Amino acid sequence: MFRGMYFTGDGCKRDADGYYWVTGRVDDVINLSGHRIGTSEVESALQAHPACVEAAVVPVEHPIRGQALYAFVTLMEGTKYPPAEGLREELCATVRKAIGAIAVPD
């Protein structure tokens, strides 16, 4: 992409203090019913929920849409396990609000 330089494929942003924040792979996208969704955006949306420490999103086969999202979520220490069904709904609502309904994990 830049003459004489190697592009790793990782995206990042630089904050006001000059620190770099790696945002994820720029080519790590999932095709959901014709919409290209970046996994890092969905992971960031999940991590915005106060009960979520870390999240990883991967594609799984879906019989109608081709691919669907499956999310692995690490919960904050002290969160009841197994979590109440309401927590799953809250996490999905967080993604829906940040990105839209198309990006809600199945």
C-alpha positions in Angstrom: 0.0 0.0 0.0 3.0 2.3 0.7 6.1 2.2 -1.5 9.0 0.6 0.4 6.8 -0.4 3.4 5.1 -3.6 4.4 1.4 -3.4 5.4 0.5 -6.0 8.1 -3.2 -5.7 7.6 -3.9 -4.4 11.1 -5.9 -1.2 11.6 -5.1 1.2 14.3 -5.9 4.7 15.6 -3.8 7.2 17.4 -5.2 9.1 20.4 -4.6 12.7 21.5 -1.7 11.5 23.7 0.1 9.9 20.8 -0.7 6.3 21.7 -1.6 3.8 19.0 -4.6 1.5 19.6 -4.8 -1.6 17.4 -8.4 -1.9 16.2 -8.2 -5.3 14.4 -7.6 -6.8 11.0 -8.8 -4.6 8.2 -9.6 -7.7 6.1 -11.4 -9.6 8.9 -15.0 -9.2 7.7 -18.0 -11.5 7.7 -20.6 -11.4 5.0 -24.1 -11.4 6.6 -26.8 -11.4 4.0 -24.7 -9.2 1.7 -23.5 -6.9 4.4 -19.8 -6.9 5.2 -19.4 -6.6 9.0 -16.0 -6.2 10.6 -15.5 -8.5 13.6 -13.6 -5.9 15.6 -16.6 -3.5 15.4 -18.9 -6.2 16.9 -16.4 -7.1 19.5 -16.0 -3.4 20.5 -19.7 -3.1 20.8 -20.0 -6.1 23.0 -17.2 -4.8 25.2 -19.1 -1.6 25.7 -21.5 -3.5 28.0 -20.4 -3.3 31.7 -20.5 -7.1 32.2 -18.2 -7.8 29.3 -14.4 -7.9 29.7 -13.4 -9.4 26.3 -15.2 -10.6 23.2 -14.3 -12.6 20.1 -16.6 -12.9 17.1 -16.4 -15.6 14.5 -18.5 -16.7 11.5 -20.6 -19.8 11.5 -22.6 -21.3 8.7 -26.2 -20.3 8.4 -28.7 -22.1 6.2 -30.4 -19.0 4.9 -27.9 -16.1 5.2 -24.7 -18.0 4.4 -22.9 -16.8 7.5 -24.0 -15.8 11.0 -22.1 -14.3 14.0 -21.1 -16.4 17.0 -19.7 -14.4 20.0 -17.4 -15.7 22.7 -17.7 -13.3 25.7 -15.6 -13.2 28.9 -17.6 -11.8 31.7 -16.5 -9.5 34.5 -15.4 -11.2 37.7 -18.3 -11.6 40.1 -20.9 -12.0 37.3 -23.3 -14.8 38.1 -22.5 -18.0 36.1 -24.3 -19.3 34.2 -25.6 -15.8 33.5 -29.2 -15.0 33.3 -30.9 -15.1 29.9 -31.5 -11.4 30.3 -27.7 -10.7 30.0 -27.6 -12.3 26.6 -30.4 -10.0 25.5 -28.7 -7.0 26.9 -25.5 -7.8 25.1 -27.4 -8.2 21.8 -29.2 -4.9 22.5 -25.8 -3.2 22.9 -24.7 -4.4 19.5 -28.0 -3.5 18.0 -27.7 0.1 19.3 -24.1 0.5 18.3 -24.1 -1.0 14.8 -27.6 -2.2 13.9 -29.7 -5.3 13.9 -27.7 -7.0 11.1 -24.7 -7.3 13.4 -26.4 -9.0 16.4 -24.8 -12.3 17.1 -27.0 -15.4 16.7 
